[in-house]
Amino acid sequence: MDTVTLLGLLAGTLTTLAFAPQVVRAWRTRSTADLSLGMLVVLLSGVLLWLAYGVVRGDIAIIAANGVTAVLVGLILSIKKKSG
């Protein structure tokens, strides 16, 4: 694995992990009232586009980071839907 790929994986890991505490909090409290539905939808849309870009480019760092982030945002959206 080359240095550029490692750099991308590290950056992707950190940005994805930055979102993880919000997911844990929403999961524990079952509350997403303070999170804007619009923000989550726009974030998920952007992440899915980055994921598609990564697939087209064959860039594992972009694919991994955005794939995991899409799952995390999806979890928050499902909690938001269930909590009303």
BELMO-V73764 format. One record per pair of residues at least 4 apart in sequence whose C-alpha atoms are under 7 Angstrom apart, sorted by the first residue. I is the first residue (numbers start at 1). J is the second residue. Records with the same first field share a line. If there is no record, write none. Layout:
I->J, J
This chain:
1->5, 6
2->6
3->7
4->8
5->9, 61
6->10
7->11
8->12, 61
9->13, 61
10->14
11->15
12->16, 61, 65
13->17, 65
14->18
15->19
16->20, 65, 69
19->23
20->24
21->25
22->26
23->27, 72, 76
24->28
25->29
26->30, 31, 32, 76
30->79, 83
31->83
32->80
36->40
37->41
38->42
39->43
40->44, 73
41->45
42->46
43->47
44->48, 70, 73
45->49
46->50
47->51, 66, 70
48->52, 66, 70
49->53
50->54, 62, 66
51->55, 62, 63, 66, 67
52->56
53->57
54->58, 59, 60, 62, 63
55->59, 63
59->63
60->64
61->65
62->66
63->67
64->68
65->69
66->70
67->71
68->72
69->73
70->74
71->75
72->76
73->77
74->78
75->79
76->80
77->81
78->82
79->83
80->84
